[in-house]
């Protein structure tokens, strides 16, 4: 008979390289440390799409590599703030809101910044965080700027 360790709770944090996302990473890392959860850093990337599929992209445009760089920065921030926290990371091709809602399945908590890289900087709640609040399958914390 084998004894399997129960799966650890998972706190998902949406990251996009913005200051709001960095605050969300810090908060999520702290909470993961407090409750013994795995911190899952998730970023979305994708090429602009048209009705028939992705638009062609210049050969020097590497969105997946850029997404990995965003995750590298987020992981460094989390480890600097809370070095003992277990971290997973995912860079997923797709629209940010959809990717984060999918990542919320089975998670204990989804943490997002109040607004990221959108054009409407006066908005208190961005379109991605609004979509997550209304569609995620777990509780969502929208972290506002301090």
C-alpha positions in Angstrom: 0.0 0.0 0.0 1.4 3.4 -0.9 0.5 6.6 0.9 0.2 9.5 -1.4 0.7 12.9 -0.2 -2.4 15.1 -0.8 -2.0 17.6 -3.5 -1.0 21.0 -2.1 -3.3 24.0 -2.5 -2.5 26.2 -5.5 -2.5 30.0 -5.6 -2.5 31.3 -9.2 -1.1 34.7 -9.9 -1.6 36.4 -13.3 1.6 38.3 -14.4 2.1 40.6 -17.3 5.2 42.6 -16.3 3.2 45.6 -14.9 3.7 47.1 -11.5 0.2 45.9 -10.5 1.2 42.3 -11.4 4.4 42.6 -9.4 2.3 43.6 -6.4 0.1 40.6 -7.0 3.2 38.3 -7.2 4.4 39.6 -3.8 1.0 39.2 -2.2 0.5 35.7 -3.7 4.0 34.6 -2.6 3.3 35.7 0.9 0.0 34.0 1.1 1.4 30.8 -0.4 4.0 30.8 2.3 1.4 31.3 5.0 -0.9 28.4 3.9 1.7 26.0 2.4 0.4 26.4 -1.1 2.2 26.2 -4.4 2.5 29.6 -6.1 1.7 29.3 -9.8 2.8 32.2 -12.0 0.8 32.4 -15.2 1.3 34.7 -18.2 -0.5 34.7 -21.5 0.9 35.5 -24.9 -0.3 35.3 -28.4 0.0 36.7 -31.9 -2.7 39.1 -33.0 -5.5 37.0 -34.7 -7.7 37.5 -37.7 -10.7 35.5 -38.7 -8.7 32.9 -40.4 -6.0 32.5 -37.8 -2.9 34.2 -36.4 -1.5 37.1 -38.3 2.0 36.6 -39.6 4.7 38.0 -37.4 8.1 39.4 -38.1 10.8 36.8 -37.5 12.4 38.9 -34.8 9.2 39.0 -32.8 9.3 36.2 -30.2 6.2 36.6 -27.9 6.9 33.2 -26.2 10.4 34.3 -25.3 9.1 37.6 -24.0 6.5 35.8 -21.9 9.3 33.6 -20.4 11.2 36.8 -19.5 8.1 38.1 -17.7 7.9 34.9 -15.7 11.7 35.1 -14.9 11.2 38.5 -13.4 8.1 37.4 -11.5 9.8 34.3 -10.1 12.8 36.4 -9.0 10.5 38.8 -7.2 8.7 35.9 -5.5 11.9 34.1 -4.4 13.4 37.3 -3.1 10.3 38.1 -1.0 9.6 34.4 0.1 12.5 32.1 -0.8 10.9 28.9 0.6 7.7 29.0 -1.5 7.3 26.3 -4.1 6.8 27.9 -7.6 5.3 26.6 -10.8 5.2 28.8 -13.9 3.3 28.7 -17.2 3.4 30.8 -20.3 0.3 30.0 -22.3 -0.7 31.0 -25.8 -4.1 32.7 -25.7 -6.1 35.7 -24.5 -5.1 36.7 -20.9 -8.6 36.5 -19.4 -9.3 33.1 -20.9 -5.9 31.7 -19.9 -6.3 32.9 -16.3 -9.9 31.6 -16.0 -8.7 28.2 -17.2 -5.7 28.3 -14.7 -8.2 28.9 -11.9 -9.7 25.4 -12.3 -8.8 23.5 -9.1 -6.9 26.5 -7.6 -7.5 27.8 -4.1 -7.2 31.4 -5.2 -6.5 33.5 -8.3 -4.7 36.8 -7.7 -4.5 39.5 -10.4 -3.6 43.2 -10.4 -6.4 45.7 -10.7 -5.2 46.8 -14.1 -2.3 45.9 -16.3 -1.2 47.1 -19.7 -4.5 48.4 -20.9 -5.0 51.9 -22.5 -7.6 53.1 -20.0 -5.3 53.9 -17.1 -8.1 55.7 -15.1 -10.1 52.5 -14.8 -10.2 51.0 -11.4 -10.8 47.4 -12.7 -9.3 46.3 -16.0 -11.0 44.1 -18.5 -9.0 41.0 -17.6 -9.5 41.3 -13.9 -13.3 42.0 -14.5 -13.5 38.8 -16.6 -11.7 36.8 -14.0 -13.9 38.0 -11.2 -17.0 37.0 -13.1 -15.8 33.7 -14.6 -13.1 32.1 -12.5 -13.8 28.8 -10.7 -12.2 29.9 -7.5 -12.2 33.0 -5.3 -10.4 35.9 -7.0 -8.4 38.7 -5.3 -8.0 41.8 -7.4 -5.1 43.7 -5.8 -5.3 47.4 -6.2 -2.3 49.7 -6.2 -1.1 50.6 -2.7 
